[in-house]
Amino acid sequence: MQVILNKSALLSIILASVETFKKECLLILLGKWGKHGFIVEHAAHMENTRRKSTEVDPEQKAWNRINSVASCLFKNIKILGDCHSHTEPYDPERDPKYDPQKSKLCYDLRPSKADIEDAEAGNIYIIARITTKKRRERWRRTKRNTVLGTLDKYRFELKAFCAPKDCKLKSIPLSCPSAYRLKDGA
């Protein structure tokens, strides 16, 4: 089982992460099952949320409205799960002594306790880590089955998880062929 992320969904995730940088963003993943796993066709940005640097909570009524309308718009597409960002809650330019290797504040690609508690069986989840870029990195799939690259002054790394019947999130491979063609012009 794997997650294949289409270009439309990738662009939505990148732009939502940048828009809310320093706070988490939340997107609904819309797609379908394919031969080899989940195919994420679209990612709808949830604007009606409570955002913090360490968490984001959707308004349930807004989530239900999107679910209802999405089922009318797309015949064979359903909500597969969600994507949210993990970000650095500080500005490295203002704090030159910042070292992400030593800092406990730098959020990584592991699901938080709240992420694990909120997971629903059968859904997929993508965590998009966005940090300030230190150097240019080409977009690629890593050995850890993440998708990583830089754009402008940001570094992105995405990782997929699924919630099997026991609802304990487990990592699954993520692929995004359109990402590998992105160029960092900065």
C-alpha positions in Angstrom: 0.0 0.0 0.0 1.2 3.5 -0.9 0.0 7.0 -1.4 0.4 8.7 -4.8 0.0 12.5 -4.6 -1.2 14.3 -7.7 0.1 17.7 -8.8 -3.1 19.5 -7.8 -2.9 18.1 -4.3 0.8 18.8 -3.9 0.4 22.5 -4.9 -2.5 22.9 -2.5 -0.4 21.5 0.3 2.6 23.6 -0.5 0.6 26.8 -0.7 -1.4 26.2 2.4 1.8 25.4 4.4 3.4 28.6 3.2 0.3 30.7 3.8 0.1 29.6 7.5 3.9 29.3 8.1 4.6 29.4 11.8 1.2 27.9 12.4 -0.3 24.6 11.2 -2.5 24.3 8.2 -5.1 21.6 7.6 -6.3 20.1 4.3 -8.8 17.5 3.4 -7.4 14.8 1.1 -9.8 13.9 -1.7 -9.2 10.9 -3.9 -9.7 7.2 -4.6 -8.3 3.8 -4.3 -6.1 2.7 -7.1 -4.3 -0.5 -8.0 -1.4 0.2 -5.7 -3.0 2.2 -2.9 -4.5 5.6 -2.4 -4.5 8.3 -5.1 -4.8 11.8 -3.7 -6.3 13.9 -6.5 -7.1 17.1 -4.6 -6.4 18.7 -1.2 -9.0 21.2 0.0 -7.6 23.8 2.4 -9.6 24.2 5.6 -9.8 27.8 6.5 -12.4 27.5 9.3 -10.0 26.1 11.9 -8.4 27.0 15.2 -4.7 27.3 14.5 -1.7 27.2 16.8 2.0 26.6 16.1 1.6 23.1 17.5 -1.9 22.1 16.4 -4.9 22.8 14.2 -8.5 21.8 14.9 -11.2 21.9 12.3 -14.7 23.2 12.9 -16.8 20.0 12.6 -19.7 21.7 10.9 -17.3 23.1 8.2 -15.8 19.6 7.7 -19.2 18.1 7.3 -20.2 20.7 4.8 -17.1 20.1 2.7 -17.7 16.3 2.8 -21.3 16.7 1.7 -20.5 19.0 -1.2 -17.4 17.1 -2.3 -19.5 13.9 -2.7 -21.7 15.9 -5.2 -18.8 17.4 -7.1 -16.7 14.3 -7.7 -18.4 11.1 -8.7 -15.7 8.6 -7.8 -13.8 10.7 -5.3 -14.2 10.5 -1.5 -12.4 11.9 1.6 -9.4 9.8 2.2 -8.1 11.6 5.3 -6.3 14.8 6.0 -3.0 16.6 5.7 -1.5 19.1 8.2 1.8 20.9 8.5 4.4 20.8 11.2 6.4 24.0 11.3 9.1 25.8 13.1 7.5 28.2 15.6 10.4 30.7 15.5 12.4 32.8 13.1 16.0 31.6 12.6 17.0 35.0 11.3 16.0 36.5 14.6 17.6 33.7 16.5 21.0 33.0 14.9 21.9 30.5 17.7 19.0 28.3 16.6 20.2 24.7 15.9 17.4 22.4 14.6 19.5 19.3 15.6 19.5 20.4 19.2 16.2 22.1 19.5 13.2 20.3 21.0 10.9 22.9 19.4 11.5 21.8 15.8 8.6 19.6 14.8 9.5 16.6 12.8 7.5 14.1 10.7 6.2 12.0 13.6 2.6 12.1 14.4 1.8 13.9 17.7 -0.2 12.3 20.5 -3.2 14.2 19.2 -2.6 13.0 15.7 -2.6 9.4 16.9 -5.7 9.9 19.1 -7.7 11.6 16.3 -6.8 8.9 13.6 -9.7 7.0 12.2 -9.3 3.5 10.8 -9.0 3.3 7.1 -7.9 6.9 6.6 -4.6 8.2 5.4 -2.8 11.2 6.8 0.0 13.3 5.4 2.3 15.4 7.5 4.0 18.3 5.6 7.0 19.6 7.5 7.9 23.2 6.4 11.0 24.9 7.7 13.2 27.8 6.6 15.6 26.6 3.8 19.3 26.4 4.6 20.4 25.3 1.2 18.7 24.4 -2.1 17.6 20.7 -2.4 16.2 19.1 -5.5 12.8 17.5 -5.2 13.1 13.8 -4.6 11.7 10.7 -2.9 14.0 9.8 0.0 15.0 6.4 1.4 12.6 7.0 4.3 9.7 7.1 1.7 9.2 10.9 2.1 9.0 13.5 -0.6 11.5 16.4 0.0 12.5 19.6 -1.7 12.9 23.3 -1.5 11.1 26.3 -3.1 11.9 29.9 -2.5 13.1 30.2 1.1 11.2 27.1 2.3 12.1 23.4 2.7 9.3 20.9 2.5 9.2 17.2 3.5 6.0 15.2 3.3 5.3 11.8 4.8 2.2 9.6 4.6 0.6 7.5 7.3 -2.4 5.2 7.4 -4.6 4.1 10.2 -5.3 0.4 10.1 -8.1 -1.2 12.1 -6.3 -0.8 15.4 -6.0 3.0 14.7 -2.3 3.1 15.4 -0.7 5.2 12.7 1.9 3.5 10.6 4.1 5.0 7.9 3.5 4.1 4.3 5.4 5.0 1.1 4.5 8.4 -0.5 5.2 9.1 -4.2 4.7 12.3 -6.0 6.0 12.2 -9.6 5.1 15.8 -10.4 7.2 17.0 -7.4 10.4 15.6 -8.9 10.0 18.1 -11.8 9.7 21.2 -9.6 12.7 23.6 -9.7 13.7 25.9 -6.9 14.4 29.2 -8.6 15.6 31.0 -5.4 
